[in-house]
């Protein structure tokens, strides 16, 4: 199968984490092993090396995915032990295979992205009774009606997404989901304001032409958007349970970065309860 993919601006960024996970998975001891990413890369005709992904960026992307996978697994495990139903909503899913890595066919799972992305995704991720694809921009409002209301627990995952949105778009999105679903848990990664300004010169972003719009310095800022937003956790890439699995040189680099607040908060994972 030869699929020459031509995606504009931020849509092309879906190839960066895809190739990054495939490249990491070829290592003897990867941070994240993703057999589906390897499969997809082999079946797409694209000059992936032209994305120019720096090694440290690749490690960070895979570390981010692994940490978010860990949280999703714990979320599902905790609610299953209590016999509570769960719905996972993955915003801006790209060609990520989290649904495969989590491997929980009983959970109702919704992957959402632009129609052009979903059309490609259907080649590799067929829908089932519990796995659903939604072709839409996240900032459109109509798609939310496709998510079933009245379930016990919802988890909204936004990986590598919110930095491309403007603050008002994020607010509108979170409140629209709340209006439809009631309370839910939200996990996403975020840049600091300084990083959001600086990262526009990153070689991969310059290649795709994508624009960064949003960064956040203090996670408590979201709690001021609405009294129903509660901060649950802030996970730093420089200090977490996966660091010890990295190579000695990379591990040392992360440990040193953790000593400096500007580096520690440059890019991290935030988790909120919204009710």
C-alpha positions as CSV (number, residue, x, y, z in Angstrom):
1,X,0.0,0.0,0.0
2,X,1.5,3.4,-1.0
3,X,-0.2,6.4,0.5
4,X,1.4,9.7,-0.3
5,X,0.1,11.9,2.5
6,X,-0.2,15.6,1.8
7,X,-1.3,17.5,4.9
8,X,-1.2,21.2,5.5
9,X,0.0,23.1,8.6
10,X,-1.0,21.5,11.9
11,X,-2.5,18.4,10.3
12,X,1.0,17.4,9.1
13,X,2.2,17.4,12.7
14,X,0.4,14.0,13.1
15,X,3.3,12.4,11.3
16,X,5.9,13.7,13.8
17,X,4.6,11.6,16.8
18,X,3.8,8.7,14.6
19,X,7.3,8.4,13.2
20,X,8.8,9.3,16.6
21,X,7.1,6.3,18.2
22,X,8.1,4.0,15.3
23,X,11.7,5.1,15.6
24,X,11.7,4.6,19.3
25,X,10.1,1.2,19.0
26,X,13.1,0.0,16.9
27,X,15.4,0.4,19.9
28,X,16.4,-2.6,22.1
29,X,14.9,-1.0,25.2
30,X,12.4,1.7,24.1
31,X,10.7,4.2,26.3
32,X,7.5,3.2,24.6
33,X,7.0,0.2,22.3
34,X,4.3,0.8,19.7
35,X,3.9,-2.0,17.1
36,X,1.0,-0.2,15.4
37,X,3.2,2.8,14.7
38,X,5.8,0.5,13.1
39,X,3.1,-1.0,11.0
40,X,1.7,2.3,9.8
41,X,5.1,3.8,9.0
42,X,5.9,0.8,6.8
43,X,2.7,1.2,4.8
44,X,2.9,5.0,4.2
45,X,5.1,6.5,1.4
46,X,6.5,9.6,3.0
47,X,10.0,11.1,3.5
48,X,9.8,10.8,7.3
49,X,13.4,11.8,7.8
50,X,12.5,15.2,6.3
51,X,10.6,15.9,9.6
52,X,14.0,16.4,11.3
53,X,12.9,15.2,14.7
54,X,15.8,15.9,17.2
55,X,16.7,12.9,19.4
56,X,15.7,14.7,22.7
57,X,12.3,15.7,21.2
58,X,11.7,12.1,20.2
59,X,12.4,10.9,23.7
60,X,10.1,13.5,25.1
61,X,7.3,12.6,22.8
62,X,7.5,8.9,23.7
63,X,7.9,9.7,27.4
64,X,4.8,11.9,27.2
65,X,2.8,9.1,25.5
66,X,4.0,6.6,28.1
67,X,3.0,8.7,31.0
68,X,-0.4,9.5,29.6
69,X,-0.9,5.8,28.8
70,X,-0.1,5.0,32.4
71,X,-2.7,7.4,33.6
72,X,-5.4,6.1,31.2
73,X,-4.7,2.5,32.4
74,X,-4.9,3.5,36.1
75,X,-8.1,5.4,35.4
76,X,-9.7,2.4,33.7
77,X,-8.4,0.0,36.3
78,X,-9.7,2.1,39.2
79,X,-13.2,2.4,37.8
80,X,-13.4,-1.2,36.7
81,X,-12.6,-2.4,40.2
82,X,-15.7,-0.3,41.3
83,X,-17.8,-1.7,38.4
84,X,-18.2,1.7,36.9
85,X,-18.6,2.4,33.2
86,X,-16.0,4.5,31.4
87,X,-15.9,6.5,28.2
88,X,-12.5,7.6,26.7
89,X,-12.5,10.6,24.4
90,X,-9.2,11.2,22.6
91,X,-9.1,14.7,21.0
92,X,-6.8,15.4,18.1
93,X,-5.9,11.7,17.9
94,X,-3.9,11.9,14.7
95,X,-2.5,8.4,13.9
96,X,-1.7,7.7,17.5
97,X,-2.5,4.1,18.6
98,X,-3.3,4.7,22.2
99,X,-6.5,2.7,21.8
100,X,-4.4,-0.3,20.8
101,X,-1.7,0.2,23.4
102,X,-4.3,0.4,26.2
103,X,-6.0,-2.7,24.7
104,X,-9.3,-2.6,26.5
105,X,-12.0,-3.6,24.0
106,X,-14.8,-3.3,26.6
107,X,-14.3,0.4,27.1
108,X,-16.2,2.8,24.9
109,X,-13.5,4.8,23.0
110,X,-13.9,7.8,20.7
111,X,-11.0,9.1,18.6
112,X,-11.6,12.6,17.0
113,X,-9.6,14.6,14.4
114,X,-10.0,16.4,11.1
115,X,-11.9,14.5,8.4
116,X,-8.8,14.2,6.3
117,X,-7.0,12.6,9.2
118,X,-9.8,10.3,10.1
119,X,-10.1,9.1,6.5
120,X,-6.5,8.0,6.7
121,X,-7.0,6.6,10.2
122,X,-9.8,4.3,9.0
123,X,-7.3,2.4,6.9
124,X,-5.5,1.3,10.0
125,X,-8.1,1.5,12.8
126,X,-11.5,0.0,11.8
127,X,-14.5,0.9,13.9
128,X,-16.1,-1.6,16.2
129,X,-19.1,-1.6,18.6
130,X,-16.8,0.0,21.2
131,X,-14.4,1.9,19.0
132,X,-15.6,5.0,17.2
133,X,-14.1,7.6,14.8
134,X,-15.4,11.2,14.7
135,X,-14.3,13.4,11.7
136,X,-14.3,16.9,13.0
137,X,-12.3,19.9,14.2
138,X,-12.2,19.9,18.0
139,X,-13.4,23.5,17.9
140,X,-16.6,22.6,16.1
141,X,-19.6,22.0,18.4
142,X,-21.7,19.4,16.5
143,X,-19.4,16.5,17.2
144,X,-20.1,16.6,21.0
145,X,-23.6,15.2,20.4
146,X,-22.0,12.0,19.2
147,X,-20.7,11.2,22.7
148,X,-23.2,9.4,24.8
149,X,-24.4,11.3,27.9
150,X,-25.2,9.7,31.2
151,X,-22.2,7.4,31.7
152,X,-20.5,7.2,35.1
153,X,-17.0,8.3,34.2
154,X,-15.5,10.2,31.3
155,X,-11.8,10.7,30.5
156,X,-10.8,13.4,28.0
157,X,-7.3,13.0,26.6
158,X,-5.6,15.9,24.6
159,X,-2.0,15.0,23.7
160,X,-0.1,17.6,21.7
161,X,-3.2,19.6,21.0
162,X,-4.0,22.5,23.3
163,X,-0.8,24.5,22.4
164,X,-2.2,24.8,18.9
165,X,-5.5,26.3,20.2
166,X,-6.2,29.8,21.4
167,X,-7.2,30.3,25.1
168,X,-10.8,31.1,24.2
169,X,-11.1,28.1,22.0
170,X,-9.9,25.9,24.9
171,X,-12.4,27.4,27.3
172,X,-15.3,27.0,24.8
173,X,-14.2,23.4,24.2
174,X,-14.0,22.4,27.9
175,X,-17.4,24.1,28.8
176,X,-19.1,22.5,25.8
177,X,-18.0,19.0,26.9
178,X,-19.1,19.8,30.4
179,X,-22.6,20.9,29.2
180,X,-22.9,17.6,27.3
181,X,-21.3,15.1,29.6
182,X,-21.5,16.6,33.1
183,X,-18.3,16.0,35.1
184,X,-15.2,14.5,33.5
185,X,-11.5,14.0,34.0
186,X,-9.1,15.9,31.7
187,X,-5.5,15.1,30.9
188,X,-3.3,17.1,28.5
189,X,0.2,18.4,28.1
190,X,1.0,22.1,28.1
191,X,3.9,24.4,27.4
192,X,4.9,27.3,29.7
193,X,4.3,30.7,28.2
194,X,8.0,31.1,27.6
195,X,8.2,27.8,25.8
196,X,5.2,28.5,23.7
197,X,6.9,31.6,22.4
198,X,10.3,29.9,21.9
199,X,9.2,26.7,20.3
200,X,8.0,28.3,17.1
201,X,11.7,27.9,15.9
202,X,11.7,24.2,16.4
203,X,12.8,22.5,13.2
204,X,9.8,20.1,13.0
205,X,7.3,22.9,13.5
206,X,9.1,25.1,10.9
207,X,8.8,22.1,8.5
208,X,5.0,21.7,9.0
209,X,4.2,25.4,9.4
210,X,2.1,24.8,12.5
211,X,1.5,27.7,14.9
212,X,1.7,27.6,18.7
213,X,-0.8,29.8,20.4
214,X,-1.1,28.9,24.1
215,X,1.0,28.3,27.1
216,X,0.3,28.2,30.8
217,X,2.7,28.9,33.7
218,X,0.6,28.1,36.7
219,X,-1.9,25.2,36.5
220,X,-4.1,27.0,39.0
221,X,-4.9,29.4,36.2
222,X,-7.5,27.0,34.8
223,X,-9.3,26.8,38.2
224,X,-10.0,30.5,37.8
225,X,-11.9,29.9,34.6
226,X,-14.7,28.1,36.5
227,X,-15.3,27.0,40.1
228,X,-16.0,23.5,38.8
229,X,-12.4,23.0,37.5
230,X,-10.2,21.3,40.1
231,X,-6.5,20.6,39.6
232,X,-5.7,16.9,40.3
233,X,-2.0,16.6,39.4
234,X,0.9,18.1,37.6
235,X,3.4,15.5,36.1
236,X,6.8,16.7,35.1
237,X,8.8,15.1,32.3
238,X,11.9,15.8,34.4
239,X,10.7,13.8,37.4
240,X,8.4,10.8,37.1
241,X,8.4,7.0,37.4
242,X,9.6,6.4,33.8
243,X,12.9,8.4,34.1
244,X,14.8,5.5,35.5
245,X,14.1,3.5,32.4
246,X,16.0,6.0,30.2
247,X,19.6,5.7,29.2
248,X,22.2,7.0,31.7
249,X,23.1,10.1,29.7
250,X,19.4,11.0,29.0
251,X,18.4,10.3,32.6
252,X,21.2,12.6,33.9
253,X,20.0,15.3,31.5
254,X,16.5,15.1,32.8
255,X,17.7,15.0,36.5
256,X,19.7,18.2,35.9
257,X,16.8,19.9,34.1
258,X,14.6,19.1,37.1
259,X,16.7,21.3,39.3
260,X,15.7,24.4,37.4
261,X,12.0,25.6,37.5
262,X,12.1,27.1,34.0
263,X,13.2,23.8,32.6
264,X,10.9,21.7,34.8
265,X,7.8,23.7,33.9
266,X,8.7,24.2,30.2
267,X,6.5,21.3,29.2
268,X,4.5,19.0,31.5
269,X,1.3,17.1,31.9
270,X,-1.7,18.5,33.7
271,X,-4.7,16.6,35.1
272,X,-8.0,18.2,36.1
273,X,-11.5,17.2,37.4
274,X,-14.2,19.3,35.7
275,X,-17.6,19.2,37.2
